[in-house]
Structures are given as structure tokens and as C-alpha cells.
């Protein structure tokens, strides 16, 4: 019985709990439904208000756009009306002008062209003197200003160009480590010096100046090679005919590399970018050429520096002017005595596709052709500044050197002569013959032939010694 009551109580409590749960659940659902309906109603109200505001904005925008379009149309009509009025007034004005001109032409009985010429003629006659005086005054004023400005620019340029110049046209000096080296160079009965002079074609002299040896020659290339050869011998310390010949041949072999170092140093000194290898080879050979006692490399570098400064002062391309100044005398490397080095230089630069300004600067720096650019005028001025400053050149010596080269060429062109050297300031001519094609007896006959040729082609006071040299060199090795 107790168990039944307990079960009945549990069932009653469960039924009561379920009724309470269902009651609250139904109430919660009603509350949620009420809130949902309220939220939907608020959302609809917000959407409706937004639509109304959007409609208002669109309506206002359309009204403003319509007003703007209407204003633009009114402005356009107004401008068209003004344009029409202006055209009508212009037409009326032209009609009045034509009428007045016709009246004037009828009165003066002149055509329009004749009337214009008459007016100009009258004005010219009336103010001719004043115009001439005014033009002359302005011309003189500008010339004076230009002259002062040019003088200032050149003065500033020359002041800023620092160029070292030494007269090494005929003589190079070599510093010896000690006075003892003079004895090594002389050796027994001057044998080393005689062999060195015969091999290189230069003169070696030693005066009272301590630790100094002088190399002299009219040919700068021979002197350059001889100087490097002697410097190598001094550095080695072994000075005898074997080593003289060894280092001489070595120097001849290394000459392209030596010239390469010269053009590298030149470009670095002038801050010029790399150029074509063929052009750079020419720059290296500048060191071996002279003109009126000026070394061609030093002269070309000086012209390059002056050209750059002048171009910068005048507002032109300084680098282009510097390059043109460096290459303006490139034709002197290939030129013959009867040719124009300016024309040959232009042909060389044209061949290697250099800029037209650089080509014209080389071709026109002596005004054989007309300069076609400001760079050409600048290079011509820089060349004149470098060449004609005091002490830079000596014209007489250049003619003298021409005669030296002409005599060398005369002797060299004789059959069987391999090479010729002019020694002792024209007092001796050394002719080396081909020992394989000529005998000792024929060498004596050749000596007389050279003497005859020199007498026929040379007008020179004093006595000249003609020396023909035929020798065989026999070399053997012991392993």
C-alpha cells in the first residue's frame, strides 16, 4: 500500500511539473512571437523611412541636374549670340577697312603692294641715319661685351688648367742608383755604349751631373724604346751586349702593352669613359709623337682639359668637348708630310663611328672646313691656347726634324739598306745593310751610292760621315 501511494505521488508530481513546464513554454513562445512581430514592424518602418529619404535625395538631385543643364543651355545660347554679334562686327569692320583702303588707293593711284613699299621707303629714308647709328652702337656694345666675356672665360679657364710641361723633345734623362753605374754602362773602351747606340739608334751622353745619363735622338719612338731598355738594364744590374740585345727585343715585344698602360692612365687622369680599342691604340701612340717640340699626348690632354672648362663655362657638354679635345690631333699618327692631319683625323674618327661633333672638331680645328657646332669652336680655341702659349712650340725645330726624317727615308729606301739612323746632329749617317743579300765588297759600293744620293738631295754645310754596317750575329746554346 505504501509503495502504491509513493508511486501515485511521483506520478502526480510529474504531471504537475509537466503542466507548469508547458505553461511557461507556451508563455515564452508567445513572448518571442510578440518580440519578432514588433522587430519586423520596426524594420518595416525603418525601410519605409529610408525609401522616403532616398526618393527625396533623388528628386533633389534630378532638380539640381535639370537646373544645371538649363543654365548651361542658357550660357551656350548667350555665347552663340555673342559670337554671332562679334562676327557681324568683324564683317562690318573689314568692310569699313576695305572701303577706306579703296579710297586711299584711288586717291594715290597706287596698288596695295606699291603703297606698302612707299610707306617702308619713306620711313627708311627718314630714319636711315638714326637706324644705322643705332645698329652700329648696339653692334659695338655687344662685341665689346662678348670680348670681355670671352676674355674672362679664357682667363678663368687657363688659371684652372695646371699643366706640367718639360722640354724632352730631343733628350731624356735617366736617374742612376749610384755613380758606379756609369762605369758599368761605359764598360771597356765604351763597348756597351757603342753597341747600345748602334742597336737603338740613339746617342748616350754622360756629363758632370752626378747619377744622370742622357739619351738623345731626333726620333722620339727610338728614344722612348731606348729609355725603357736602359731602365731595365739598370734595374737588372747586368749591363753587357747580350743583355742589351735581350732587353731591347723584350721592349719591342712589350711596346703595345706599354702604350696600353699609357692610354689607360690618360683616360683615368681625364675621367673619360672607355672608347673603342682602335681609338685607344692611337691615344697610346700619342706619347711617341711630337709637334713643334710639344709632346702630342701632353698637348692633347691639355686641349682636352681646356675644352672641358670652356664648355662648362658656356653651358655645353663638358665631357663631349673633353673627348673632342683629346682626339683632335689623332690624324698626326698616320699623316704624311704632304697631307692634312685634320682631314686624316676626321677620316679615322668617322671610320670608328665617333660622334659627329668630335669628327667635325678634328676636321675643323685649323679651319680647313667650317666648324659646324659650338664644340668645334671650343676645341679650336683650346688648341690655339695650348699651342701658342709662350715656350710651347718652336717652329724652326719642326722643319729641322722634317729634314732629319726625309734623310732617314732617303737612305732607307736605297736597295739593301734595312734601317738608317742620323747620329751626332747630322754629322753621321748609319746605314745597316742586309748581310744575307750583300757582300763586304758590295757594301763599299753601297757606301758610295749613299754618299752620292745624300749629296744630290741634301744642302747642308760641313762634313757628313757615311757609315755602312754589315754584320752577322751567331748564337748558340749549351744545354
C-alpha positions as CSV (number, residue, x, y, z in Angstrom):
1,X,0.0,0.0,0.0
2,X,2.8,2.4,0.9
3,X,4.5,1.6,-2.4
4,X,1.4,2.4,-4.3
5,X,1.0,5.7,-2.6
6,X,4.6,6.5,-3.3
7,X,4.1,5.7,-7.0
8,X,1.0,7.7,-7.2
9,X,2.7,10.7,-5.6
10,X,5.5,10.5,-8.1
11,X,3.1,10.4,-11.0
12,X,1.1,13.4,-9.6
13,X,4.3,15.4,-9.1
14,X,5.4,14.6,-12.7
15,X,2.0,15.6,-14.1
16,X,2.1,18.8,-12.1
17,X,5.7,19.6,-13.3
18,X,4.7,18.9,-16.9
19,X,1.7,21.3,-16.7
20,X,3.9,24.0,-15.2
21,X,6.6,23.4,-17.9
22,X,4.1,23.6,-20.7
23,X,2.5,26.7,-19.3
24,X,5.9,28.6,-19.1
25,X,7.0,27.2,-22.5
26,X,3.8,28.4,-24.1
27,X,4.2,31.8,-22.5
28,X,7.8,32.1,-23.7
29,X,6.8,31.3,-27.2
30,X,4.1,34.0,-27.1
31,X,6.7,36.5,-25.8
32,X,9.2,35.5,-28.6
33,X,6.4,35.8,-31.2
34,X,5.4,39.2,-29.9
35,X,9.0,40.4,-30.0
36,X,9.5,39.1,-33.5
37,X,6.4,40.8,-34.7
38,X,7.5,44.1,-33.0
39,X,11.0,43.8,-34.6
40,X,9.5,43.2,-38.1
41,X,7.3,46.2,-37.7
42,X,10.2,48.4,-36.7
43,X,12.3,47.1,-39.6
44,X,9.5,47.9,-42.0
45,X,9.2,51.4,-40.6
46,X,13.0,51.9,-41.0
47,X,12.9,50.6,-44.6
48,X,10.0,52.8,-45.4
49,X,11.7,55.9,-44.0
50,X,14.9,55.1,-45.9
51,X,13.0,54.7,-49.1
52,X,11.3,58.0,-48.5
53,X,14.7,59.7,-47.8
54,X,16.2,58.1,-50.9
55,X,13.3,59.3,-53.0
56,X,13.8,62.8,-51.7
57,X,17.5,62.8,-52.4
58,X,16.9,61.5,-56.0
59,X,14.3,64.1,-56.5
60,X,16.6,66.9,-55.3
61,X,19.5,65.6,-57.5
62,X,17.3,65.5,-60.5
63,X,16.1,69.0,-59.9
64,X,19.7,70.3,-59.4
65,X,20.8,68.5,-62.6
66,X,17.9,70.0,-64.5
67,X,18.8,73.4,-63.3
68,X,22.5,72.9,-64.3
69,X,21.6,71.7,-67.7
70,X,19.2,74.6,-68.1
71,X,22.0,77.1,-67.0
72,X,24.4,75.5,-69.5
73,X,21.9,75.8,-72.3
74,X,21.3,79.4,-71.4
75,X,25.1,80.1,-71.4
76,X,25.6,78.3,-74.7
77,X,22.8,80.4,-76.3
78,X,24.4,83.5,-74.8
79,X,27.8,82.6,-76.2
80,X,26.4,81.8,-79.6
81,X,24.7,85.2,-79.6
82,X,27.9,87.0,-78.6
83,X,29.9,85.1,-81.3
84,X,27.3,86.0,-83.9
85,X,27.5,89.6,-82.8
86,X,31.3,89.6,-83.0
87,X,31.3,88.1,-86.4
88,X,28.9,90.7,-87.6
89,X,31.0,93.5,-86.1
90,X,34.2,92.0,-87.6
91,X,32.5,91.8,-91.0
92,X,31.4,95.5,-90.7
93,X,34.9,96.5,-89.6
94,X,36.5,94.7,-92.6
95,X,34.1,96.4,-94.9
96,X,35.0,99.8,-93.5
97,X,38.7,99.0,-93.8
98,X,38.3,97.8,-97.4
99,X,36.3,101.0,-98.2
100,X,39.0,103.2,-96.7
101,X,41.8,101.4,-98.5
102,X,40.0,101.7,-101.8
103,X,39.6,105.4,-101.2
104,X,43.3,105.8,-100.4
105,X,44.3,103.7,-103.4
106,X,42.0,105.7,-105.7
107,X,43.4,109.0,-104.3
108,X,47.1,107.9,-104.5
109,X,46.5,105.7,-107.7
110,X,48.7,103.0,-106.1
111,X,48.3,99.3,-105.8
112,X,48.4,97.8,-102.2
113,X,51.9,96.5,-102.7
114,X,53.1,99.8,-104.1
115,X,51.6,101.6,-101.2
116,X,53.3,99.3,-98.7
117,X,56.7,99.7,-100.4
118,X,56.2,103.5,-100.5
119,X,55.5,103.6,-96.7
120,X,58.6,101.5,-96.0
121,X,60.7,103.6,-98.3
122,X,59.6,106.8,-96.6
123,X,60.3,105.5,-93.2
124,X,63.7,104.1,-94.3
125,X,64.7,107.5,-95.8
126,X,63.5,109.5,-92.8
127,X,65.2,107.3,-90.2
128,X,68.1,105.8,-92.1
129,X,70.9,107.7,-90.3
130,X,69.4,107.1,-86.9
131,X,68.9,103.4,-87.7
132,X,72.5,103.0,-88.9
133,X,73.9,104.7,-85.8
134,X,71.7,102.7,-83.5
135,X,72.6,99.4,-85.2
136,X,76.3,100.3,-85.1
137,X,76.1,101.3,-81.4
138,X,74.3,98.1,-80.5
139,X,76.8,96.0,-82.6
140,X,79.8,97.6,-80.9
141,X,78.3,97.2,-77.5
142,X,77.6,93.5,-78.0
143,X,81.1,93.0,-79.5
144,X,82.7,94.7,-76.5
145,X,80.6,92.7,-74.1
146,X,81.4,89.5,-75.9
147,X,85.1,90.3,-76.0
148,X,85.1,91.0,-72.2
149,X,83.1,87.8,-71.5
150,X,85.4,85.7,-73.7
151,X,88.5,87.2,-72.0
152,X,87.0,86.4,-68.6
153,X,86.2,82.8,-69.6
154,X,89.6,82.2,-71.1
155,X,91.4,83.8,-68.1
156,X,89.4,81.6,-65.6
157,X,90.0,78.5,-67.8
158,X,93.7,79.0,-68.1
159,X,94.0,79.7,-64.4
160,X,92.3,76.4,-63.6
161,X,94.4,74.3,-66.0
162,X,97.6,73.2,-64.3
163,X,99.8,71.5,-66.9
164,X,103.3,70.3,-66.3
165,X,105.5,70.8,-69.4
166,X,109.1,69.8,-69.8
167,X,111.2,70.1,-72.8
168,X,112.1,66.4,-73.6
169,X,111.9,66.8,-77.4
170,X,115.5,65.7,-78.0
171,X,116.8,64.5,-74.7
172,X,115.6,62.1,-72.0
173,X,117.4,61.8,-68.7
174,X,117.6,58.7,-66.5
175,X,118.4,58.7,-62.8
176,X,121.1,56.2,-61.8
177,X,121.0,54.4,-58.5
178,X,124.6,55.4,-57.9
179,X,127.6,56.9,-59.8
180,X,129.1,53.4,-60.2
181,X,126.5,52.6,-62.8
182,X,128.2,55.0,-65.3
183,X,131.3,52.7,-65.3
184,X,129.1,49.6,-65.9
185,X,127.3,51.4,-68.8
186,X,130.6,52.5,-70.4
187,X,132.4,49.2,-69.9
188,X,135.7,48.6,-71.7
189,X,136.5,51.2,-74.4
190,X,132.9,52.3,-74.5
191,X,131.8,49.0,-75.9
192,X,128.4,48.9,-74.2
193,X,127.5,52.4,-75.2
194,X,128.6,51.8,-78.8
195,X,126.6,48.6,-79.0
196,X,123.6,50.2,-77.4
197,X,123.7,53.2,-79.7
198,X,124.1,51.0,-82.8
199,X,121.2,48.8,-81.7
200,X,118.7,51.5,-80.7
201,X,119.7,54.4,-82.9
202,X,120.2,56.9,-80.1
203,X,123.1,58.8,-78.5
204,X,124.2,58.2,-74.9
205,X,126.0,61.0,-73.1
206,X,127.2,61.4,-69.5
207,X,128.3,64.8,-68.3
208,X,129.4,66.0,-64.9
209,X,125.9,65.8,-63.4
210,X,126.1,63.0,-60.8
211,X,124.0,59.9,-61.3
212,X,122.4,61.1,-64.6
213,X,122.5,59.6,-68.1
214,X,121.1,61.4,-71.1
215,X,119.6,59.7,-74.1
216,X,119.2,61.9,-77.2
217,X,117.7,61.2,-80.6
218,X,115.6,63.1,-83.2
219,X,113.2,60.1,-83.4
220,X,111.0,60.1,-80.3
221,X,110.0,56.5,-80.8
222,X,113.6,55.3,-80.8
223,X,114.4,57.4,-77.8
224,X,111.3,56.1,-75.9
225,X,112.3,52.4,-76.6
226,X,116.0,53.1,-75.7
227,X,115.0,54.7,-72.4
228,X,112.8,51.8,-71.3
229,X,115.6,49.4,-72.4
230,X,118.2,51.2,-70.4
231,X,115.9,51.4,-67.3
232,X,115.5,47.6,-67.5
233,X,119.3,47.1,-67.7
234,X,119.9,49.4,-64.7
235,X,117.2,47.5,-62.7
236,X,118.8,44.2,-63.7
237,X,122.4,45.4,-63.0
238,X,123.9,43.2,-65.7
239,X,124.9,45.5,-68.5
240,X,126.6,43.9,-71.5
241,X,125.8,43.4,-75.2
242,X,123.9,40.1,-74.5
243,X,121.5,41.7,-72.0
244,X,121.3,44.9,-74.0
245,X,120.0,43.0,-77.0
246,X,117.8,40.9,-74.8
247,X,116.0,43.8,-73.1
248,X,115.9,45.8,-76.4
249,X,113.9,42.9,-78.1
250,X,111.8,42.5,-75.0
251,X,110.9,46.2,-75.0
252,X,109.9,46.0,-78.7
253,X,107.7,43.0,-77.9
254,X,106.1,44.7,-74.9
255,X,105.6,48.1,-76.6
256,X,101.9,47.5,-77.3
257,X,101.3,46.7,-73.6
258,X,103.4,49.8,-72.6
259,X,101.3,52.0,-74.9
260,X,98.1,50.4,-73.4
261,X,99.1,51.4,-69.9
262,X,99.6,55.0,-71.3
263,X,96.1,55.3,-72.7
264,X,94.7,53.7,-69.5
265,X,96.5,56.3,-67.4
266,X,95.3,59.1,-69.8
267,X,91.6,58.1,-69.5
268,X,91.9,57.8,-65.8
269,X,93.5,61.2,-65.5
270,X,90.9,62.9,-67.7
271,X,87.9,60.9,-66.3
272,X,86.8,59.8,-69.8
273,X,84.8,56.6,-70.3
274,X,86.2,53.7,-72.3
275,X,86.2,54.1,-76.1
276,X,86.8,51.7,-79.0
277,X,90.1,49.7,-78.7
278,X,91.3,51.1,-82.1
279,X,90.9,54.7,-80.9
280,X,92.7,53.8,-77.6
281,X,95.7,52.4,-79.5
282,X,96.0,55.8,-81.2
283,X,96.0,57.6,-77.8
284,X,98.8,55.4,-76.6
285,X,100.9,56.3,-79.7
286,X,100.4,60.0,-78.9
287,X,103.4,59.6,-76.4
288,X,105.7,58.8,-79.4
289,X,104.8,61.9,-81.4
290,X,105.9,65.5,-81.2
291,X,104.8,68.6,-83.0
292,X,106.8,71.8,-82.8
293,X,108.6,70.5,-79.7
294,X,105.3,69.7,-78.0
295,X,104.6,66.1,-77.0
296,X,101.4,65.1,-78.7
297,X,100.0,63.3,-75.6
298,X,100.6,66.2,-73.3
299,X,99.3,68.7,-75.9
300,X,96.1,66.6,-76.4
301,X,95.5,66.2,-72.7
302,X,95.9,70.0,-72.2
303,X,93.5,70.7,-75.1
304,X,91.0,68.3,-73.5
305,X,91.1,70.0,-70.1
306,X,90.8,73.5,-71.6
307,X,87.9,72.3,-73.8
308,X,86.0,70.9,-70.9
309,X,86.4,74.0,-68.8
310,X,85.4,76.3,-71.7
311,X,82.4,74.1,-72.5
312,X,81.2,74.1,-68.8
313,X,81.6,77.9,-68.6
314,X,79.5,78.3,-71.8
315,X,76.8,75.8,-70.8
316,X,77.7,73.0,-73.3
317,X,78.6,69.3,-72.8
318,X,81.9,69.3,-71.0
319,X,82.5,65.5,-71.4
320,X,81.9,65.7,-75.2
321,X,84.2,68.7,-75.5
322,X,86.9,67.0,-73.5
323,X,86.7,63.9,-75.7
324,X,86.9,66.0,-78.8
325,X,89.9,67.9,-77.4
326,X,91.8,64.7,-76.7
327,X,91.2,63.3,-80.2
328,X,91.5,66.5,-82.3
329,X,95.1,65.7,-83.4
330,X,94.6,61.9,-83.9
331,X,95.5,62.3,-87.6
332,X,99.1,63.1,-86.8
333,X,99.7,59.4,-86.1
334,X,99.1,58.4,-89.7
335,X,99.8,61.7,-91.5
336,X,102.4,62.0,-94.3
337,X,104.3,65.3,-94.8
338,X,102.1,66.4,-97.7
339,X,98.7,65.5,-96.2
340,X,96.4,67.3,-93.8
341,X,96.4,65.8,-90.4
342,X,92.9,67.3,-89.7
343,X,91.3,65.6,-92.7
344,X,93.1,62.2,-91.9
345,X,92.0,62.5,-88.2
346,X,88.4,63.1,-89.3
347,X,88.5,60.1,-91.5
348,X,89.8,57.9,-88.7
349,X,87.1,59.1,-86.3
350,X,84.5,58.7,-88.9
351,X,85.7,55.1,-89.6
352,X,85.2,54.1,-86.0
353,X,81.7,55.9,-85.7
354,X,82.7,58.6,-83.2
355,X,80.1,61.4,-82.6
356,X,79.7,64.0,-85.4
357,X,80.8,66.8,-83.0
358,X,84.1,65.0,-82.3
359,X,84.7,64.4,-86.0
360,X,84.0,68.0,-87.0
361,X,86.2,69.3,-84.2
362,X,89.1,67.3,-85.5
363,X,88.5,68.3,-89.2
364,X,87.9,72.0,-88.5
365,X,90.3,72.9,-85.7
366,X,92.6,74.6,-88.3
367,X,89.6,75.9,-90.2
368,X,90.2,73.8,-93.3
369,X,86.5,73.2,-93.1
370,X,83.8,75.3,-91.4
371,X,83.1,74.4,-87.7
372,X,79.5,73.0,-87.5
373,X,79.0,73.0,-83.8
374,X,79.9,75.0,-80.7
375,X,82.1,72.1,-79.6
376,X,84.3,72.6,-82.7
377,X,84.8,76.3,-82.0
378,X,85.7,75.4,-78.4
379,X,88.3,72.8,-79.4
380,X,89.8,75.2,-81.9
381,X,90.2,77.9,-79.2
382,X,91.6,75.4,-76.7
383,X,94.1,74.1,-79.4
384,X,95.2,77.7,-80.0
385,X,95.6,78.4,-76.3
386,X,97.7,75.3,-75.8
387,X,99.8,75.6,-78.9
388,X,100.7,79.3,-78.9
389,X,101.4,79.9,-75.2
390,X,104.9,81.1,-74.6
391,X,107.5,78.3,-74.8
392,X,105.2,75.6,-76.0
393,X,106.4,75.3,-79.6
394,X,109.3,76.1,-81.8
395,X,108.6,76.2,-85.5
396,X,112.2,76.2,-86.7
397,X,113.0,72.8,-85.0
398,X,110.0,71.2,-86.6
399,X,111.3,72.0,-90.1
400,X,114.7,70.6,-88.9
401,X,113.1,67.4,-87.8
402,X,111.3,67.1,-91.1
403,X,114.7,67.2,-92.8
404,X,116.0,64.5,-90.4
405,X,113.2,62.2,-91.3
406,X,113.5,62.9,-95.0
407,X,117.2,62.0,-94.9
408,X,116.4,58.8,-93.0
409,X,113.8,57.9,-95.5
410,X,116.1,58.7,-98.4
411,X,118.8,56.2,-97.1
412,X,116.3,53.6,-96.0
413,X,114.7,53.5,-99.5
414,X,118.0,52.5,-101.1
415,X,118.2,48.9,-102.0
416,X,119.8,46.5,-99.4
417,X,119.5,49.1,-96.6
418,X,117.4,47.7,-93.7
419,X,117.4,50.8,-91.5
420,X,119.1,54.1,-91.1
421,X,120.0,56.3,-88.2
422,X,121.0,60.0,-88.2
423,X,123.6,60.5,-85.5
424,X,125.6,63.4,-84.0
425,X,123.2,66.1,-85.2
426,X,123.5,65.3,-88.9
427,X,127.3,64.7,-88.7
428,X,126.9,60.9,-89.2
429,X,124.5,58.6,-91.1
430,X,124.5,55.0,-90.1
431,X,123.1,52.5,-92.7
432,X,122.6,48.9,-91.7
433,X,122.5,46.6,-94.7
434,X,121.1,43.1,-95.2
435,X,124.1,40.9,-94.6
436,X,122.4,37.9,-96.4
437,X,122.0,39.7,-99.7
438,X,125.1,41.8,-100.0
439,X,128.9,41.1,-99.6
440,X,131.6,43.2,-98.0
441,X,132.7,44.5,-101.4
442,X,129.2,45.4,-102.4
443,X,128.9,47.2,-99.0
444,X,131.7,49.5,-100.0
445,X,130.0,50.2,-103.3
446,X,126.7,50.9,-101.4
447,X,128.5,53.4,-99.2
448,X,129.5,55.4,-102.3
449,X,125.9,55.2,-103.6
450,X,124.5,56.5,-100.3
451,X,127.1,59.3,-100.4
452,X,126.0,60.2,-103.9
453,X,122.3,60.2,-103.0
454,X,122.8,62.4,-100.0
455,X,124.9,64.9,-101.9
456,X,122.2,65.1,-104.6
457,X,119.3,65.6,-102.2
458,X,120.9,67.5,-99.3
459,X,122.1,71.0,-98.9
460,X,123.9,71.1,-95.6
461,X,127.1,72.9,-94.6
462,X,130.0,71.0,-93.1
463,X,131.2,67.4,-93.3
464,X,128.9,64.3,-93.1
465,X,130.2,60.9,-92.2
466,X,128.5,58.0,-94.1
467,X,128.8,54.6,-92.2
468,X,127.5,51.4,-93.7
469,X,127.4,48.4,-91.3
470,X,127.2,44.8,-92.3
471,X,127.4,42.2,-89.5
472,X,126.4,38.6,-88.8
473,X,125.2,37.6,-85.3
474,X,125.9,33.9,-84.5
475,X,124.1,32.5,-81.4
476,X,124.5,29.0,-79.9
477,X,123.2,27.4,-76.7
478,X,124.8,24.8,-74.4
479,X,122.3,22.6,-72.6
